[in-house]
Amino acid sequence: MIINETTQKLELEYPCNWCYKVVAHERAGIEIAALEIFTERRYTLTPSNSSKSGKYISMNLELLVHNEDERTYFYETLKAHPHIKMVL
């Protein structure tokens, strides 16, 4: 991963491992979304954080992406899933 200092544009060399931080109301919702979206892809889910009130949790979802279109597609698909509140 290289960040160009003049334009601040992220330049990646693909394929590369990419980590999405996924926020939801409960862990099961994130697990269901991952199972539905990445049916034939290997990924890892690890706990990240929970809100002070316990209303939200976040998990890191890491997988191999092969190009920017794929990386963006997975981001948009996760974000649109009904169990997911936010994707970073």
All heavy atoms as an XYZ file, in Angstrom:
727
protein
N       0.842     -1.162      0.000
C       0.000      0.000      0.000
C       0.892      1.231      0.000
O       1.782      1.374      0.808
C      -0.902     -0.023      1.233
C      -1.766      1.151      1.356
S      -2.898      1.215      2.789
C      -2.990     -0.413      3.409
N       0.654      2.109     -0.962
C       1.430      3.340     -1.080
C       0.468      4.519     -1.113
O      -0.513      4.502     -1.831
C       2.268      3.338     -2.377
C       3.210      2.134     -2.362
C       3.003      4.650     -2.543
C       3.838      1.868     -3.703
N       0.733      5.518     -0.330
C      -0.086      6.722     -0.363
C       0.732      7.820     -1.008
O       1.796      8.177     -0.536
C      -0.553      7.135      1.038
C      -1.437      6.046      1.621
C      -1.285      8.470      0.986
C      -1.881      6.312      3.026
N       0.243      8.317     -2.126
C       0.916      9.372     -2.860
C       0.796     10.668     -2.057
O      -0.294     11.126     -1.770
C       0.273      9.510     -4.240
C       0.979     10.524     -5.084
O       1.585     11.456     -4.566
N       0.902     10.345     -6.384
N       1.914     11.292     -1.752
C       1.904     12.476     -0.887
C       1.287     13.702     -1.547
O       0.743     14.557     -0.873
C       3.320     12.790     -0.430
C       3.845     11.736      0.494
C       5.257     12.058      0.937
O       5.711     13.193      0.751
O       5.888     11.166      1.467
N       1.344     13.795     -2.867
C       0.838     14.996     -3.507
C      -0.680     14.979     -3.685
O      -1.323     16.000     -3.571
C       1.496     15.219     -4.883
O       1.248     14.070     -5.694
C       2.979     15.440     -4.725
N      -1.256     13.824     -3.965
C      -2.695     13.771     -4.196
C      -3.435     13.016     -3.102
O      -4.652     13.004     -3.091
C      -3.010     13.086     -5.535
O      -2.540     11.748     -5.476
C      -2.386     13.843     -6.683
N      -2.733     12.372     -2.213
C      -3.309     11.573     -1.135
C      -4.163     10.427     -1.667
O      -5.030      9.934     -0.980
C      -4.132     12.438     -0.180
C      -3.330     13.479      0.537
C      -2.314     12.867      1.482
O      -2.613     11.941      2.208
N      -1.096     13.368      1.452
N      -3.958     10.034     -2.920
C      -4.706      8.924     -3.479
C      -4.037      7.608     -3.085
O      -2.828      7.454     -3.193
C      -4.771      9.031     -4.990
C      -5.584      7.924     -5.600
C      -5.776      8.110     -7.064
C      -6.585      6.906     -7.523
N      -7.075      7.040     -8.825
N      -4.862      6.677     -2.659
C      -4.378      5.375     -2.251
C      -4.062      4.531     -3.474
O      -4.899      4.397     -4.364
C      -5.464      4.681     -1.408
C      -5.154      3.309     -0.882
C      -4.007      3.355      0.107
C      -6.388      2.718     -0.237
N      -2.854      4.007     -3.537
C      -2.465      3.131     -4.637
C      -2.180      1.757     -4.063
O      -1.370      1.625     -3.158
C      -1.232      3.675     -5.338
C      -1.474      5.000     -6.021
C      -0.229      5.531     -6.697
O       0.650      4.719     -7.049
O      -0.134      6.749     -6.848
N      -2.852      0.766     -4.586
C      -2.694     -0.599     -4.103
C      -2.140     -1.482     -5.205
O      -2.403     -1.260     -6.378
C      -4.042     -1.165     -3.652
C      -4.728     -0.439     -2.521
C      -6.143     -0.984     -2.324
C      -3.942     -0.588     -1.246
N      -1.406     -2.482     -4.798
C      -0.962     -3.500     -5.740
C      -1.833     -4.723     -5.510
O      -1.861     -5.263     -4.405
C       0.507     -3.834     -5.505
C       1.425     -2.715     -5.906
C       2.886     -3.097     -5.760
O       3.222     -4.290     -5.895
O       3.672     -2.190     -5.483
N      -2.555     -5.120     -6.551
C      -3.467     -6.263     -6.444
C      -2.815     -7.510     -6.993
O      -1.988     -7.412     -7.882
C      -4.766     -5.955     -7.214
C      -5.562     -4.839     -6.608
C      -5.483     -3.555     -7.126
C      -6.376     -5.069     -5.520
C      -6.219     -2.525     -6.571
C      -7.119     -4.044     -4.955
C      -7.035     -2.776     -5.487
O      -7.760     -1.753     -4.927
N      -3.203     -8.666     -6.519
C      -4.151     -8.895     -5.427
C      -3.525     -8.535     -4.080
O      -2.299     -8.595     -3.921
C      -4.463    -10.391     -5.517
C      -3.236    -10.983     -6.117
C      -2.672     -9.929     -7.039
N      -4.377     -8.173     -3.136
C      -3.903     -7.852     -1.802
C      -4.992     -8.190     -0.783
O      -6.167     -8.296     -1.122
C      -3.523     -6.384     -1.690
S      -4.887     -5.227     -1.837
N      -4.595     -8.379      0.446
C      -5.571     -8.575      1.512
C      -6.149     -7.227      1.891
O      -5.420     -6.246      2.004
C      -4.915     -9.210      2.737
C      -4.659    -10.675      2.534
O      -5.439    -11.371      1.878
N      -3.578    -11.169      3.071
N      -7.461     -7.188      2.057
C      -8.140     -5.940      2.407
C      -9.008     -6.192      3.621
O      -9.636     -7.227      3.737
C      -8.997     -5.444      1.243
C      -9.529     -4.078      1.488
C     -10.789     -3.741      1.891
C      -8.807     -2.854      1.385
N     -10.889     -2.386      2.043
C      -9.685     -1.820      1.734
C      -7.488     -2.546      1.027
C      -9.288     -0.490      1.736
C      -7.106     -1.224      1.034
C      -7.998     -0.212      1.384
N      -9.031     -5.235      4.538
C      -9.808     -5.385      5.757
C     -10.908     -4.329      5.795
O     -10.619     -3.129      5.717
C      -8.900     -5.244      6.978
S      -9.764     -5.551      8.522
N     -12.140     -4.784      5.894
C     -13.293     -3.907      6.073
C     -13.664     -3.930      7.553
O     -13.713     -4.989      8.161
C     -14.507     -4.415      5.290
C     -14.281     -4.527      3.809
C     -13.860     -5.731      3.254
C     -14.508     -3.449      2.979
C     -13.668     -5.843      1.888
C     -14.322     -3.554      1.615
C     -13.895     -4.758      1.071
O     -13.709     -4.867     -0.273
N     -13.926     -2.772      8.117
C     -14.482     -2.725      9.471
C     -15.995     -2.645      9.308
O     -16.516     -1.719      8.704
C     -13.956     -1.533     10.259
C     -14.436     -1.544     11.705
C     -13.718     -0.528     12.555
C     -12.270     -0.828     12.746
N     -11.978     -1.902     13.686
N     -16.684     -3.655      9.832
C     -18.120     -3.788      9.626
C     -18.839     -3.570     10.953
O     -18.486     -4.177     11.967
C     -18.448     -5.193      9.068
C     -19.927     -5.296      8.753
C     -17.609     -5.488      7.833
N     -19.854     -2.687     10.945
C     -20.596     -2.343     12.156
C     -22.031     -2.839     12.013
O     -22.657     -2.662     10.971
C     -20.578     -0.816     12.394
C     -21.384     -0.441     13.628
C     -19.147     -0.305     12.491
N     -22.549     -3.451     13.086
C     -23.924     -3.961     13.087
C     -24.449     -3.942     14.519
O     -23.720     -3.609     15.465
C     -23.970     -5.373     12.522
N     -25.713     -4.337     14.677
C     -26.296     -4.410     16.014
C     -25.815     -5.646     16.772
O     -25.754     -5.636     17.996
C     -27.827     -4.423     15.939
C     -28.401     -3.117     15.520
N     -28.367     -2.001     16.320
C     -29.003     -2.725     14.375
C     -28.933     -0.991     15.689
N     -29.323     -1.400     14.504
N     -25.510     -6.714     16.031
C     -25.059     -7.936     16.694
C     -24.103     -8.719     15.801
O     -24.135     -8.600     14.584
C     -26.246     -8.803     17.088
C     -27.115     -9.199     15.919
C     -28.375     -9.924     16.353
O     -28.676     -9.948     17.552
O     -29.035    -10.462     15.464
N     -23.278     -9.527     16.442
C     -22.283    -10.321     15.734
C     -22.936    -11.239     14.699
O     -22.428    -11.405     13.596
C     -21.488    -11.136     16.756
C     -20.448    -12.022     16.142
C     -19.779    -12.900     17.178
N     -18.807    -13.755     16.533
C     -17.545    -13.845     16.888
N     -17.100    -13.170     17.918
N     -16.722    -14.623     16.234
N     -24.058    -11.837     15.070
C     -24.725    -12.779     14.166
C     -25.101    -12.110     12.853
O     -25.033    -12.738     11.792
C     -25.963    -13.361     14.841
N     -25.487    -10.841     12.896
C     -25.842    -10.130     11.675
C     -24.649    -10.005     10.732
O     -24.785    -10.157      9.513
N     -23.489     -9.728     11.284
C     -22.276     -9.630     10.458
C     -21.918    -10.997      9.891
O     -21.557    -11.127      8.724
C     -21.116     -9.045     11.286
C     -21.447     -7.612     11.719
C     -19.822     -9.078     10.489
C     -20.448     -6.999     12.687
N     -22.042    -12.023     10.712
C     -21.717    -13.381     10.248
C     -22.663    -13.814      9.125
O     -22.221    -14.416      8.145
C     -21.778    -14.358     11.420
C     -20.674    -14.126     12.418
C     -20.810    -14.949     13.692
O     -21.915    -15.457     13.972
O     -19.812    -15.068     14.405
N     -23.944    -13.503      9.261
C     -24.923    -13.852      8.218
C     -24.606    -13.109      6.926
O     -24.601    -13.698      5.841
C     -26.356    -13.541      8.694
C     -26.761    -14.531      9.780
C     -27.350    -13.560      7.531
C     -28.032    -14.146     10.531
N     -24.337    -11.818      7.037
C     -24.016    -11.023      5.842
C     -22.785    -11.592      5.140
O     -22.768    -11.738      3.913
C     -23.789     -9.568      6.230
N     -21.750    -11.918      5.895
C     -20.526    -12.462      5.297
C     -20.806    -13.793      4.599
O     -20.329    -14.023      3.483
C     -19.450    -12.625      6.363
N     -21.582    -14.647      5.238
C     -21.910    -15.938      4.628
C     -22.688    -15.753      3.328
O     -22.446    -16.467      2.344
C     -22.738    -16.790      5.595
C     -21.979    -17.479      6.712
C     -22.947    -18.102      7.716
C     -21.031    -18.528      6.144
N     -23.621    -14.821      3.306
C     -24.437    -14.594      2.117
C     -23.649    -13.933      0.985
O     -23.863    -14.232     -0.182
C     -25.651    -13.732      2.468
C     -26.656    -14.460      3.330
C     -27.835    -13.593      3.749
O     -27.900    -12.407      3.367
O     -28.687    -14.116      4.471
N     -22.730    -13.042      1.318
C     -22.002    -12.291      0.293
C     -20.784    -13.057     -0.222
O     -20.509    -13.083     -1.414
C     -21.578    -10.913      0.837
C     -22.827    -10.080      1.119
C     -20.644    -10.199     -0.124
C     -22.569     -8.839      1.944
N     -20.056    -13.683      0.683
C     -18.801    -14.346      0.302
C     -18.979    -15.854      0.304
O     -18.254    -16.570      0.992
C     -17.678    -13.920      1.244
C     -17.525    -12.432      1.340
C     -17.882    -11.757      2.491
C     -17.046    -11.704      0.267
C     -17.755    -10.380      2.581
C     -16.916    -10.333      0.344
C     -17.270     -9.666      1.505
N     -19.926    -16.317     -0.483
C     -20.278    -17.739     -0.456
C     -19.116    -18.649     -0.828
O     -18.982    -19.723     -0.260
C     -21.451    -18.024     -1.414
O     -21.094    -17.545     -2.718
C     -22.720    -17.352     -0.939
N     -18.304    -18.244     -1.778
C     -17.214    -19.109     -2.219
C     -15.856    -18.452     -2.024
O     -14.890    -18.803     -2.703
C     -17.424    -19.487     -3.682
C     -18.687    -20.305     -3.865
C     -18.861    -20.791     -5.292
O     -17.911    -20.716     -6.076
O     -19.959    -21.241     -5.599
N     -15.784    -17.489     -1.105
C     -14.527    -16.801     -0.847
C     -14.070    -17.095      0.568
O     -14.879    -17.220      1.481
C     -14.694    -15.283     -0.992
C     -15.115    -14.826     -2.352
C     -14.025    -14.985     -3.382
N     -12.883    -14.148     -3.103
C     -12.638    -13.004     -3.732
N     -13.437    -12.565     -4.658
N     -11.571    -12.299     -3.424
N     -12.777    -17.176      0.743
C     -12.218    -17.341      2.080
C     -12.075    -15.959      2.707
O     -11.615    -15.018      2.051
C     -10.861    -18.020      2.013
C     -10.956    -19.435      1.460
C      -9.624    -20.071      1.431
N      -9.323    -20.471      2.819
C      -8.213    -21.026      3.192
N      -7.255    -21.241      2.322
N      -8.022    -21.378      4.445
N     -12.485    -15.844      3.944
C     -12.365    -14.580      4.666
C     -12.185    -14.887      6.153
O     -12.449    -16.011      6.597
C     -13.602    -13.696      4.448
C     -14.885    -14.325      4.927
C     -15.320    -14.184      6.250
C     -15.663    -15.080      4.070
C     -16.490    -14.769      6.684
C     -16.832    -15.676      4.501
C     -17.239    -15.511      5.802
O     -18.390    -16.097      6.240
N     -11.745    -13.885      6.877
C     -11.657    -14.031      8.329
C     -12.462    -12.905      8.971
O     -12.465    -11.775      8.487
C     -10.205    -13.974      8.834
O      -9.625    -12.740      8.439
C      -9.385    -15.118      8.277
N     -13.130    -13.250     10.044
C     -13.875    -12.280     10.842
C     -13.279    -12.277     12.238
O     -13.184    -13.328     12.871
C     -15.342    -12.701     10.949
C     -16.334    -12.158      9.945
C     -17.699    -12.772     10.177
C     -16.398    -10.661      9.966
N     -12.884    -11.100     12.696
C     -12.344    -10.998     14.050
C     -13.042     -9.858     14.779
O     -13.339     -8.822     14.178
C     -10.820    -10.740     14.031
O     -10.550     -9.577     13.250
C     -10.079    -11.930     13.447
N     -13.307    -10.041     16.061
C     -13.945     -8.975     16.841
C     -13.082     -7.726     16.847
O     -11.857     -7.798     16.875
C     -14.050     -9.563     18.246
C     -13.911    -11.033     18.067
C     -13.054    -11.239     16.858
N     -13.732     -6.572     16.820
C     -13.002     -5.318     16.825
C     -13.356     -4.483     18.042
O     -12.509     -4.199     18.876
C     -13.291     -4.547     15.542
O     -12.666     -3.294     15.565
N     -14.638     -4.084     18.154
C     -15.003     -3.175     19.229
C     -16.514     -3.241     19.460
O     -17.249     -3.806     18.661
C     -14.602     -1.750     18.848
C     -14.333     -0.887     20.040
O     -14.615     -1.274     21.171
N     -13.793      0.291     19.805
N     -16.969     -2.642     20.550
C     -18.409     -2.482     20.763
C     -18.637     -1.100     21.349
O     -17.764     -0.519     21.990
C     -18.960     -3.565     21.691
O     -18.348     -3.489     22.940
N     -19.835     -0.566     21.093
C     -20.147      0.768     21.587
C     -20.302      0.731     23.109
O     -20.543     -0.323     23.702
C     -21.414      1.299     20.925
O     -22.518      0.483     21.264
N     -20.194      1.887     23.750
C     -20.307      1.965     25.207
C     -21.647      1.434     25.694
O     -21.734      0.785     26.723
C     -20.125      3.409     25.679
C     -18.718      3.897     25.590
C     -18.597      5.320     26.108
C     -17.172      5.801     25.963
N     -17.011      7.181     26.407
N     -22.695      1.716     24.933
C     -24.032      1.270     25.326
C     -24.281     -0.194     24.962
O     -25.272     -0.776     25.391
C     -25.081      2.153     24.667
O     -25.030      1.982     23.255
N     -23.412     -0.762     24.139
C     -23.592     -2.140     23.697
C     -24.574     -2.277     22.554
O     -24.914     -3.393     22.159
N     -24.994     -1.152     21.989
C     -25.972     -1.189     20.913
C     -25.348     -1.665     19.601
O     -26.007     -2.283     18.781
C     -26.579      0.206     20.722
C     -27.713      0.261     19.751
C     -28.356      1.636     19.735
C     -29.511      1.675     18.745
N     -30.128      2.989     18.667
N     -24.064     -1.371     19.394
C     -23.381     -1.735     18.151
C     -22.105     -2.498     18.452
O     -21.459     -2.274     19.481
C     -23.017     -0.490     17.338
C     -24.206      0.327     16.926
C     -24.497      1.522     17.576
C     -25.036     -0.085     15.900
C     -25.592      2.277     17.205
C     -26.132      0.671     15.526
C     -26.402      1.849     16.176
O     -27.485      2.593     15.819
N     -21.746     -3.370     17.521
C     -20.442     -4.021     17.580
C     -19.768     -3.849     16.230
O     -20.441     -3.642     15.215
C     -20.534     -5.517     17.929
C     -21.187     -6.296     16.782
C     -21.288     -5.743     19.217
C     -20.526     -7.611     16.573
N     -18.466     -3.941     16.227
C     -17.752     -3.913     14.952
C     -16.836     -5.121     14.888
O     -16.357     -5.624     15.910
C     -16.952     -2.623     14.784
O     -15.940     -2.535     15.752
N     -16.634     -5.591     13.658
C     -15.739     -6.706     13.409
C     -14.885     -6.376     12.199
O     -15.309     -5.622     11.320
C     -16.516     -8.004     13.158
C     -17.341     -8.449     14.345
S     -18.140    -10.043     14.072
C     -16.733    -11.135     14.328
N     -13.696     -6.935     12.162
C     -12.832     -6.795     10.996
C     -13.067     -7.985     10.082
O     -13.003     -9.131     10.529
C     -11.369     -6.750     11.415
C     -11.059     -5.527     12.235
O     -11.543     -4.438     11.950
N     -10.264     -5.702     13.269
N     -13.379     -7.694      8.835
C     -13.585     -8.731      7.832
C     -12.455     -8.602      6.817
O     -12.353     -7.593      6.135
C     -14.935     -8.569      7.165
C     -15.388     -9.695      6.247
C     -16.900     -9.721      6.188
C     -14.796     -9.622      4.874
N     -11.595     -9.610      6.747
C     -10.443     -9.541      5.857
C     -10.522    -10.631      4.805
O     -10.865    -11.776      5.116
C      -9.153     -9.694      6.653
C      -7.918     -9.490      5.803
C      -6.639     -9.436      6.628
O      -6.737     -9.242      7.852
O      -5.574     -9.603      6.043
N     -10.215    -10.239      3.571
C     -10.181    -11.206      2.480
C      -9.271    -10.708      1.374
O      -8.871     -9.541      1.362
C     -11.581    -11.501      1.938
C     -12.234    -10.457      1.057
C     -13.281    -11.125      0.197
C     -12.839     -9.378      1.882
N      -8.956    -11.586      0.457
C      -8.117    -11.251     -0.688
C      -8.981    -10.609     -1.763
O     -10.008    -11.162     -2.152
C      -7.456    -12.522     -1.235
C      -6.494    -12.337     -2.389
C      -5.238    -11.601     -1.918
C      -6.125    -13.675     -2.994
N      -8.583     -9.428     -2.221
C      -9.277     -8.775     -3.328
C      -8.321     -8.711     -4.516
O      -7.121     -8.546     -4.350
C      -9.802     -7.365     -2.960
C     -10.903     -7.445     -1.930
C      -8.681     -6.465     -2.482
N      -8.905     -8.846     -5.711
C      -8.063     -8.955     -6.908
C      -7.935     -7.663     -7.703
O      -7.060     -7.546     -8.556
C      -8.602    -10.067     -7.805
C      -8.452    -11.416     -7.177
N      -9.422    -11.985     -6.401
C      -7.407    -12.273     -7.159
C      -9.003    -13.155     -5.962
N      -7.789    -13.353     -6.402
N      -8.818     -6.708     -7.466
C      -8.718     -5.420     -8.154
C      -9.615     -4.404     -7.443
O     -10.385     -4.753     -6.546
C      -9.084     -5.542     -9.637
C     -10.447     -6.154     -9.831
O     -11.426     -5.678     -9.257
N     -10.521     -7.227    -10.616
N      -9.532     -3.149     -7.876
C     -10.288     -2.092     -7.211
C     -11.793     -2.260     -7.391
O     -12.573     -1.990     -6.473
C      -9.848     -0.720     -7.722
C     -10.514      0.405     -6.958
C      -9.875      1.751     -7.215
O      -8.720      1.784     -7.660
O     -10.539      2.758     -6.964
N     -12.209     -2.702     -8.561
C     -13.645     -2.909     -8.797
C     -14.207     -3.937     -7.819
O     -15.292     -3.748     -7.270
C     -13.904     -3.368    -10.234
C     -13.684     -2.251    -11.241
O     -13.658     -1.074    -10.832
O     -13.523     -2.565    -12.429
N     -13.472     -5.001     -7.609
C     -13.914     -6.040     -6.680
C     -13.947     -5.494     -5.253
O     -14.908     -5.727     -4.517
C     -12.988     -7.245     -6.773
C     -13.423     -8.411     -5.934
C     -12.497     -9.581     -6.095
O     -11.366     -9.537     -5.546
O     -12.888    -10.535     -6.771
N     -12.925     -4.747     -4.891
C     -12.860     -4.164     -3.540
C     -14.048     -3.236     -3.305
O     -14.708     -3.292     -2.271
C     -11.544     -3.408     -3.356
C     -11.349     -2.816     -1.978
C      -9.956     -2.238     -1.830
N      -9.698     -1.147     -2.749
C     -10.011      0.123     -2.526
N     -10.600      0.469     -1.397
N      -9.728      1.051     -3.408
N     -14.364     -2.398     -4.299
C     -15.495     -1.478     -4.195
C     -16.824     -2.227     -4.186
O     -17.734     -1.891     -3.427
C     -15.460     -0.476     -5.368
O     -14.207      0.212     -5.327
C     -16.594      0.526     -5.270
N     -16.927     -3.267     -5.009
C     -18.155     -4.062     -5.057
C     -18.440     -4.693     -3.690
O     -19.573     -4.638     -3.199
C     -18.036     -5.150     -6.128
C     -19.177     -6.130     -6.087
C     -20.421     -5.813     -6.617
C     -19.007     -7.382     -5.482
C     -21.470     -6.713     -6.551
C     -20.053     -8.287     -5.412
C     -21.281     -7.947     -5.944
O     -22.323     -8.832     -5.865
N     -17.432     -5.266     -3.068
C     -17.635     -5.882     -1.754
C     -18.030     -4.833     -0.720
O     -18.896     -5.078      0.120
C     -16.376     -6.632     -1.294
C     -16.114     -7.887     -2.058
C     -14.823     -8.315     -2.271
C     -17.151     -8.655     -2.558
C     -14.573     -9.485     -2.970
C     -16.916     -9.825     -3.263
C     -15.621    -10.241     -3.470
N     -17.411     -3.670     -0.783
C     -17.771     -2.575      0.128
C     -19.241     -2.195     -0.038
O     -19.987     -2.123      0.949
C     -16.864     -1.369     -0.132
C     -17.315     -0.113      0.562
C     -17.042      0.087      1.916
C     -18.032      0.864     -0.124
C     -17.478      1.239      2.551
C     -18.458      2.005      0.499
C     -18.177      2.197      1.843
O     -18.624      3.325      2.470
N     -19.657     -1.978     -1.287
C     -21.041     -1.558     -1.554
C     -22.036     -2.660     -1.189
O     -23.114     -2.381     -0.665
C     -21.204     -1.174     -3.032
C     -20.402      0.035     -3.456
C     -20.871      1.336     -2.804
O     -22.020      1.408     -2.339
O     -20.063      2.278     -2.757
N     -21.679     -3.899     -1.447
C     -22.569     -5.015     -1.149
C     -22.723     -5.184      0.365
O     -23.839     -5.397      0.858
C     -22.042     -6.308     -1.794
O     -21.873     -6.080     -3.197
C     -23.001     -7.460     -1.581
N     -21.632     -5.078      1.086
C     -21.720     -5.144      2.551
C     -22.583     -4.003      3.087
O     -23.450     -4.201      3.940
C     -20.333     -5.070      3.182
C     -19.509     -6.340      3.202
C     -18.049     -6.026      3.527
C     -20.068     -7.333      4.215
N     -22.326     -2.798      2.595
C     -23.039     -1.600      3.063
C     -24.541     -1.707      2.821
O     -25.339     -1.212      3.613
C     -22.464     -0.373      2.344
C     -22.808      0.931      2.988
C     -22.022      2.061      2.382
C     -22.611      2.445      1.060
N     -22.072      3.691      0.499
N     -24.935     -2.368      1.737
C     -26.349     -2.485      1.375
C     -27.059     -3.631      2.102
O     -28.288     -3.716      2.056
C     -26.472     -2.688     -0.128
N     -26.313     -4.497      2.777
C     -26.938     -5.647      3.431
C     -27.793     -5.175      4.617
O     -27.367     -4.313      5.388
C     -25.859     -6.628      3.926
C     -26.428     -7.959      4.271
N     -27.065     -8.213      5.460
C     -26.485     -9.108      3.557
C     -27.474     -9.466      5.477
N     -27.137    -10.043      4.320
N     -29.000     -5.735      4.776
C     -29.898     -5.254      5.838
C     -29.381     -5.451      7.264
O     -29.815     -4.733      8.172
C     -31.188     -6.060      5.604
C     -30.805     -7.186      4.720
C     -29.611     -6.770      3.945
N     -28.475     -6.363      7.501
C     -27.936     -6.570      8.855
C     -26.782     -5.626      9.192
O     -26.359     -5.550     10.339
C     -27.446     -8.007      9.039
C     -28.546     -9.016      9.066
N     -29.540     -9.012     10.026
C     -28.823    -10.054      8.247
C     -30.371    -10.017      9.801
N     -29.964    -10.664      8.714
N     -26.269     -4.927      8.181
C     -25.074     -4.100      8.374
C     -25.470     -2.640      8.521
O     -26.242     -2.101      7.729
C     -24.105     -4.264      7.186
C     -23.733     -5.740      7.002
C     -22.851     -3.408      7.384
C     -23.114     -6.390      8.223
N     -24.932     -2.003      9.549
C     -25.209     -0.594      9.801
C     -24.219      0.314      9.076
O     -24.590      1.361      8.560
C     -25.143     -0.342     11.312
C     -25.669      0.966     11.743
C     -27.149      1.016     11.582
C     -27.704      2.314     12.122
N     -29.083      2.495     11.716
N     -22.931     -0.096      9.035
C     -21.899      0.755      8.451
C     -20.695     -0.096      8.062
O     -20.413     -1.107      8.700
C     -21.463      1.798      9.487
C     -20.432      2.775      9.021
S     -19.833      3.886     10.329
C     -21.318      4.532     11.013
N     -19.981      0.346      7.036
C     -18.749     -0.319      6.609
C     -17.677      0.750      6.444
O     -17.915      1.782      5.823
C     -18.931     -1.071      5.277
C     -17.628     -1.750      4.858
C     -20.063     -2.085      5.385
N     -16.540      0.501      7.003
C     -15.404      1.423      6.861
C     -14.283      0.716      6.144
O     -14.140     -0.468      6.207
C     -14.917      1.909      8.225
C     -15.974      2.580      9.089
C     -15.402      2.839     10.478
C     -16.423      3.878      8.447
